[in-house]
Amino acid sequence: MARPLILIVLLVLQLGALPHLAPMPVAGDTQIVLSVFSEDSSSPNLVDPTFIVGSSFNITVVADNSPPVDQDSGGLSGFDVSLTYNASIIRVEKVGFDTPFCPSSDGCIFDLPRNDTVTTASSIDTSAGTLREAMVALGPSHRAVLPTIVGQPAYLFRVTFDVVGKGLAPIKIQGVSQLLGFSAGCGNLLPFTTMDGSFDNRAPFRITATPLTPTVAPSGSVNMQVNVSLVNSAGNGNVELFLSGIIPLPGGGPEFNYVFNPMSGTLNGPTGMNNFLSSLQITAASQTPSGTYPLTIAGVIPPPSSNYFQYNYNFTLTVQGSGYSASTISLPPMSPVLEILPTTQPDPTQGLLAAFTTSSSPTIASPVIFHAVAVWCFSSPYTLHWDFGDGTSGTGNPASHTYSTSGAYTATLNVTDSSGNSYLSSQTLTIPANSPQPAPPSPDITITVISSLILLALLVITAAVLFGRRRRKSRS
């Protein structure tokens, strides 16, 4: 029994000593590419402005061109991979390399029985924006099983990120990362190259205009220079410009007439344009009262484009030189596909945020565990209050609650910081009417137990009869 334990210890110590070893390439093998892969975009980079604060996404760390797994080829036996990311935009929720989070059916090659692997490191440093995941398979017969589907990537492990802000967040593989191989009965480091990835949920293009606060006289005109600039690949396509916020005058007719020249432009088209300019001329009607008018330049990538989007640039137009005064102005409601308003600080991160997870498959009369997984920004300490949706509440993290009846319940987490700022996060839980019942005992086990008891009784009876006969013979 001692010998297998010694082998396990030696393998774990070997992985811990990897930083002191030099890579040993295996002859004839293609160089491995260790890369970040976005499951939502099927590429290293996820660019999508619809990933708002509170949403989440998965990335996997992939080892392409992995050698076959056998005794002499240098096949993968483990890994030690460190990632960095921008923690003000994304934060790690969970990480893993095996079932149920990363099953072999998804291409996760280290989805092995628990006693076939040892996790040597699994750490998340949210403040620094770092993640380290390391493991080793115990021996040559327990190493990675490469995907059998041609072209399917070999996933080392999967990471779920929560979105906590807006912006560009590179996801980088650090140079200290290592891949452990096995060749000719010995462990060795496998050489590899890396390919980093990124997450980008910024508005795909921006609009700026000068002058910032134009002024016009009744019956007069003012010209504005409008610049539409590309931010990321989600903005590729044709952008159309409109002026919104104009309302009819009491006597009929619009307050203003306008002309864009040109009215549309293509970003990153055949000529690779990253921006285009348009001249906006606004003409006030002779009856337009003096005052200030909030208007909006709307840039739209219209449907049926797959990346349809709307970006609004708000500004104030001043009308001077009229004897009339503007009455209270109410803008008609807009219904954009997706609206992101520019501010003095583009893509600001919300101050106080919270999210929570619950135990899977909740049932009647069984505790449901509520765990706050994202509380950050502003001033600590934080106070957490739970409303379980059935008239009861609780505090603490994690919190436990048992539902006595079936139904749909909206559970709400209320987080308050020391400055009085608060944030609500809600989820709907469905408690089924029929909770799973314990499985009845196996008929085979019951028959075996009964048979054993009968046999034991027969043996006891037989022993008693033989003992009685011997006593009678001894007396006679």
C-alpha positions in Angstrom: 0.0 0.0 0.0 2.9 2.3 0.7 4.4 2.1 -2.8 1.4 3.7 -4.7 1.3 6.5 -2.1 5.0 7.2 -2.6 4.4 7.4 -6.4 1.5 9.9 -5.9 3.7 12.1 -3.7 6.5 12.0 -6.2 4.2 13.1 -9.0 2.8 16.0 -7.0 6.3 17.1 -6.0 7.4 16.9 -9.6 4.7 19.3 -10.7 5.7 21.6 -7.8 9.2 21.6 -9.1 8.3 22.5 -12.7 9.5 26.1 -12.6 13.0 24.8 -12.1 12.9 22.5 -15.2 13.7 23.4 -18.8 11.2 22.4 -21.5 12.1 19.1 -23.2 10.6 19.1 -26.7 9.5 15.8 -28.2 10.9 15.0 -31.6 8.3 15.0 -34.4 5.5 16.8 -32.4 3.8 19.9 -33.7 4.2 22.9 -31.3 1.2 23.2 -28.9 -0.7 26.4 -29.0 -2.1 27.4 -25.5 -4.9 29.9 -26.1 -8.0 31.6 -24.6 -11.2 30.6 -26.4 -14.6 32.4 -26.0 -17.5 30.0 -26.2 -19.9 32.8 -27.1 -18.0 34.1 -30.1 -16.0 30.9 -31.1 -12.8 33.0 -31.1 -10.2 34.3 -28.7 -12.1 37.6 -28.4 -15.7 38.3 -27.2 -16.9 41.6 -28.6 -20.6 42.2 -27.7 -22.2 45.4 -26.2 -25.2 43.3 -25.0 -23.2 41.8 -22.2 -24.3 44.3 -19.6 -23.4 44.4 -15.9 -24.8 41.3 -14.2 -24.5 39.0 -17.2 -21.9 36.2 -17.4 -19.9 34.3 -20.1 -17.6 31.3 -20.3 -14.1 31.1 -21.7 -11.9 28.0 -22.0 -8.2 27.5 -22.0 -7.4 25.4 -25.1 -4.3 23.3 -26.0 -4.4 22.9 -29.8 -2.0 20.5 -31.6 -1.8 18.4 -28.4 0.3 15.2 -29.1 -1.4 11.7 -28.8 -1.7 10.3 -25.3 0.5 7.2 -25.0 3.7 6.1 -23.3 6.3 7.5 -25.7 4.6 10.5 -27.4 4.8 13.1 -24.7 1.0 13.4 -24.3 -0.5 15.8 -21.7 -0.4 14.7 -18.1 -1.3 18.0 -16.4 -1.0 21.8 -16.5 -0.3 24.9 -14.4 -1.9 27.9 -16.1 -2.1 31.5 -14.8 -4.4 34.1 -16.3 -4.7 37.9 -15.7 -7.8 40.0 -16.5 -9.2 43.4 -15.8 -11.1 43.0 -12.5 -12.9 46.3 -12.9 -14.8 44.9 -15.9 -14.9 41.1 -15.4 -14.5 38.9 -12.3 -14.1 35.1 -12.0 -17.2 33.3 -10.7 -16.0 29.7 -10.9 -13.3 27.5 -12.6 -12.9 23.8 -13.2 -11.5 21.0 -15.4 -14.0 18.2 -14.8 -17.7 17.2 -14.6 -20.1 18.8 -14.1 -18.6 22.2 -15.0 -16.3 21.0 -17.7 -17.4 17.5 -19.0 -15.6 15.4 -21.5 -18.6 15.8 -23.8 -17.7 19.4 -24.2 -14.1 18.5 -25.1 -12.6 18.8 -21.5 -9.8 16.3 -21.7 -9.1 16.1 -17.9 -12.6 15.0 -17.0 -11.2 12.0 -15.2 -12.3 10.2 -12.0 -11.4 12.1 -8.9 -8.9 9.6 -7.7 -7.1 9.8 -11.0 -6.1 13.5 -10.6 -4.6 15.8 -8.0 -5.4 19.5 -7.9 -2.2 21.2 -6.9 -3.4 24.8 -7.2 -6.7 26.6 -7.6 -6.6 30.2 -6.6 -8.5 33.5 -7.5 -7.2 36.9 -6.6 -10.0 39.3 -7.5 -8.2 42.5 -6.3 -5.2 41.7 -8.6 -7.3 40.2 -11.4 -5.4 36.9 -11.4 -6.4 33.2 -11.7 -4.2 30.1 -11.3 -5.4 26.5 -12.0 -3.0 23.5 -11.8 -3.5 19.8 -11.7 -1.7 16.5 -12.5 -3.0 13.1 -13.6 -1.7 10.2 -11.5 0.3 8.1 -13.8 0.5 7.3 -17.6 -2.7 5.3 -17.6 -4.8 8.2 -16.3 -3.8 11.0 -18.6 -5.8 13.3 -20.8 -8.3 11.8 -23.3 -8.2 13.9 -26.5 -11.5 14.7 -28.3 -12.4 12.1 -30.9 -14.3 14.6 -33.1 -12.1 16.0 -35.8 -11.4 19.7 -35.3 -12.8 19.8 -31.7 -10.4 21.8 -29.5 -8.8 20.2 -26.4 -10.1 22.1 -23.4 -7.9 22.2 -20.3 -10.3 24.0 -18.1 -13.3 26.4 -18.2 -13.8 29.7 -16.5 -17.1 31.6 -15.9 -16.7 35.4 -15.7 -19.3 37.8 -14.3 -19.6 41.2 -16.0 -19.1 44.0 -13.5 -18.4 47.0 -15.7 -18.1 48.3 -19.3 -14.8 48.4 -21.3 -12.1 46.4 -22.8 -10.7 43.5 -20.6 -7.7 41.6 -22.0 -7.5 38.0 -20.8 -3.8 37.0 -20.9 -1.9 33.7 -20.4 1.1 34.4 -18.2 4.6 33.3 -19.0 4.9 31.2 -15.9 2.3 28.8 -17.2 3.4 25.2 -18.0 2.2 22.0 -19.6 3.3 18.7 -18.2 3.9 15.8 -20.6 4.9 12.1 -20.2 7.5 10.4 -22.4 9.4 7.2 -22.1 8.2 6.7 -18.5 9.2 10.2 -17.4 7.4 13.5 -16.9 8.7 16.5 -18.9 7.6 20.0 -19.8 6.0 20.5 -23.3 7.0 23.5 -25.3 4.1 25.8 -26.5 3.2 29.2 -27.8 0.4 31.3 -26.4 -2.6 33.3 -27.8 -4.3 35.8 -25.5 -8.0 36.8 -25.7 -10.2 39.7 -24.6 -13.7 40.8 -23.6 -15.1 44.0 -24.9 -18.7 45.2 -24.2 -18.2 48.9 -25.1 -20.4 50.7 -27.5 -19.2 49.6 -31.0 -18.9 53.2 -32.2 -19.0 56.7 -30.8 -20.4 60.0 -31.9 -18.9 63.4 -31.1 -20.0 66.8 -32.4 -18.8 70.5 -32.5 -19.8 73.0 -31.3 -20.9 71.3 -28.1 -23.7 73.9 -27.4 -24.7 75.4 -30.8 -26.8 78.6 -30.9 -29.2 79.7 -33.7 -31.6 82.6 -34.3 -35.2 82.1 -35.5 -35.2 81.5 -39.3 -31.4 81.0 -39.0 -29.2 78.0 -39.4 -26.2 76.5 -37.6 -23.7 74.0 -38.8 -22.3 71.1 -36.7 -19.4 68.8 -37.5 -20.3 65.2 -36.5 -17.6 62.5 -36.2 -18.6 58.8 -36.1 -15.7 56.7 -35.0 -15.2 52.9 -34.8 -14.6 51.4 -31.3 -14.5 47.7 -31.9 -15.5 45.1 -34.5 -19.1 45.1 -33.4 -19.4 48.5 -35.1 -18.4 47.2 -38.6 -21.1 48.1 -41.1 -23.2 51.0 -42.3 -24.2 53.6 -39.7 -27.2 55.9 -40.4 -27.6 59.3 -38.7 -30.9 60.9 -37.4 -31.8 64.0 -35.3 -34.3 63.2 -32.6 -36.2 65.4 -30.1 -37.9 67.7 -32.5 -41.6 68.4 -31.6 -44.3 70.3 -33.5 -45.0 74.0 -32.9 -48.4 74.9 -31.5 -49.4 76.4 -34.9 -48.1 73.4 -36.8 -44.8 72.5 -38.4 -41.6 71.4 -36.7 -39.4 73.6 -34.5 -36.4 72.7 -36.6 -35.4 71.3 -40.0 -32.1 69.5 -40.4 -29.9 67.9 -43.1 -27.0 65.4 -42.6 -24.4 65.4 -45.3 -23.7 62.5 -45.7 -26.6 60.9 -43.8 -24.7 57.5 -43.6 -21.3 56.1 -43.7 -19.5 52.7 -43.6 -17.1 51.8 -40.8 -14.3 49.3 -41.5 -15.6 48.7 -45.0 -13.5 47.8 -48.1 -11.3 50.9 -47.6 -10.8 50.1 -43.9 -12.4 53.4 -42.6 -12.3 53.8 -38.8 -14.5 56.9 -38.9 -16.4 59.2 -41.1 -17.5 62.9 -40.9 -20.9 64.4 -41.5 -22.0 68.0 -41.6 -25.3 68.6 -39.8 -27.2 71.8 -40.6 -30.1 72.8 -38.3 -32.5 75.5 -39.3 -34.9 77.0 -36.8 -38.4 78.0 -37.8 -39.4 81.6 -37.7 -42.0 80.8 -34.9 -39.5 78.8 -32.7 -39.4 80.5 -29.3 -36.2 81.4 -27.7 -34.8 79.0 -25.1 -32.9 75.8 -24.8 -33.8 72.6 -26.6 -32.4 69.1 -25.8 -31.8 67.2 -29.0 -30.2 63.8 -29.8 -28.0 62.7 -32.7 -28.8 59.0 -33.1 -26.4 56.7 -34.9 -28.0 53.4 -36.0 -26.8 50.2 -37.5 -30.2 49.2 -38.6 -31.8 45.7 -38.9 -31.6 43.2 -40.5 -27.9 43.5 -39.7 -26.8 40.9 -37.1 -25.0 43.6 -35.1 -27.8 46.2 -35.2 -27.2 48.9 -32.6 -28.0 52.5 -31.6 -25.8 55.1 -30.0 -27.2 58.4 -28.8 -25.3 61.7 -28.6 -27.2 64.3 -26.5 -26.7 68.1 -26.8 -28.5 71.3 -26.2 -29.4 73.8 -28.9 -30.0 77.4 -27.8 -32.4 79.7 -29.8 -31.8 83.4 -29.3 -33.3 86.6 -30.7 -37.0 85.9 -30.4 -39.6 87.7 -28.4 -41.1 84.5 -27.5 -40.0 82.1 -24.8 -39.9 78.3 -25.0 -42.5 76.5 -23.0 -41.7 73.3 -21.1 -40.5 70.8 -23.6 -41.3 67.1 -23.3 -39.5 64.7 -25.6 -41.4 61.9 -27.2 -40.4 58.4 -26.0 -37.7 56.7 -28.1 -37.5 52.9 -28.6 -33.9 52.2 -29.6 -32.6 48.7 -30.2 -29.9 49.4 -27.6 -29.1 52.8 -26.2 -25.8 53.8 -24.5 -25.6 57.4 -23.5 -22.2 59.1 -23.5 -21.0 60.9 -20.4 -17.9 62.8 -19.4 -16.3 59.4 -18.5 -17.1 56.9 -21.2 -18.4 53.5 -20.2 -18.6 54.2 -16.4 -18.7 51.3 -14.0 -21.7 51.3 -11.6 -20.6 51.9 -8.0 -22.2 49.2 -6.0 -23.2 45.8 -7.5 -24.3 42.4 -6.2 -25.2 39.0 -7.6 -25.9 35.6 -6.0 -26.1 31.9 -6.7 -28.4 29.3 -5.3 -27.9 25.5 -4.8 -29.1 23.5 -7.8 -32.4 21.6 -7.9 -34.1 23.1 -4.8 -36.8 20.9 -3.3 -39.5 21.1 -0.6 -38.2 20.6 3.0 -34.6 20.8 1.9 -32.3 23.8 2.6 -31.5 26.1 -0.3 -28.1 27.8 0.0 -27.9 31.4 -1.1 -24.4 32.7 -1.7 -23.5 36.3 -2.7 -20.8 36.0 -5.3 -20.3 39.7 -6.3 -20.2 42.6 -3.8 -17.8 45.4 -4.6 -17.0 49.1 -5.0 -17.9 52.1 -2.8 -17.2 51.9 1.0 -17.2 48.7 3.0 -18.4 47.1 5.2 -21.5 45.8 3.5 -24.8 44.7 5.0 -26.6 41.8 3.2 -30.4 41.3 3.6 -32.2 38.4 1.9 -35.9 38.3 1.0 -36.7 34.7 0.2 -40.0 35.5 -1.6 -42.3 33.5 0.8 -42.7 36.2 3.5 -39.5 35.3 5.3 -36.1 37.0 5.3 -32.5 36.4 6.5 -29.0 37.8 6.7 -25.4 36.6 6.3 -23.4 35.1 3.5 -24.1 32.3 2.7 -27.7 32.1 3.9 -29.9 29.0 4.1 -33.7 28.8 3.7 -36.2 25.9 3.5 -39.4 26.3 1.4 -42.3 24.4 2.9 -44.6 24.5 -0.2 -44.1 24.3 -3.9 -44.3 27.3 -6.3 -42.3 30.1 -7.9 -40.5 32.4 -5.5 -38.6 35.6 -6.2 -35.6 35.8 -4.0 -34.0 39.2 -3.6 -30.6 40.2 -2.2 -30.3 43.8 -0.9 -26.8 45.0 -0.3 -26.1 48.2 1.5 -22.7 49.8 2.1 -21.5 52.0 4.9 -22.4 55.1 2.9 -26.0 54.1 2.6 -25.8 53.1 -1.1 -27.9 50.0 -1.9 -28.3 47.5 -4.7 -31.0 44.9 -5.4 -30.5 41.6 -7.2 -33.3 39.1 -7.8 -33.8 35.6 -9.1 -36.9 33.4 -9.5 -36.7 29.9 -7.9 -39.1 27.1 -8.8 -39.8 24.6 -6.0 -41.4 21.5 -7.7 -44.5 19.9 -6.2 -43.0 16.5 -5.9 -39.7 16.3 -4.3 -37.4 13.3 -5.2 -38.0 10.4 -2.9 -35.3 8.0 -1.6 -34.9 5.0 -3.9 -36.3 1.8 -2.4 -33.8 -0.8 -1.3 -32.6 -3.1 -4.1 -34.6 -6.4 -4.2 -31.3 -8.3 -4.8 -29.9 -6.9 -1.5 -33.1 -7.7 0.4 -33.1 -11.3 -0.9 -29.4 -11.7 0.0 -30.0 -10.4 3.5 -33.0 -12.8 4.1 -31.0 -15.8 2.7 -28.1 -15.0 5.0 -30.4 -14.8 8.0 -32.0 -18.2 7.1 -28.7 -19.8 6.6 -27.4 -18.4 9.9 -30.6 -19.8 11.7 -30.1 -23.3 10.2 -26.4 -23.3 11.4 -27.5 -22.3 14.9 -30.2 -25.1 15.0 -27.8 -27.7 13.7 -25.1 -26.7 16.3 -27.7 -26.9 19.1 -28.9 -30.4 18.0 -25.3 -31.8 17.8 -24.5 -30.3 21.2 -27.6 -31.9 22.7 -26.7 -35.4 21.4 -23.2 -35.2 22.8 -24.5 -34.4 26.2 -26.9 -37.3 26.2 -24.1 -39.7 25.1 -21.8 -38.5 27.9 -24.5 -39.1 30.5 -25.1 -42.6 29.3 
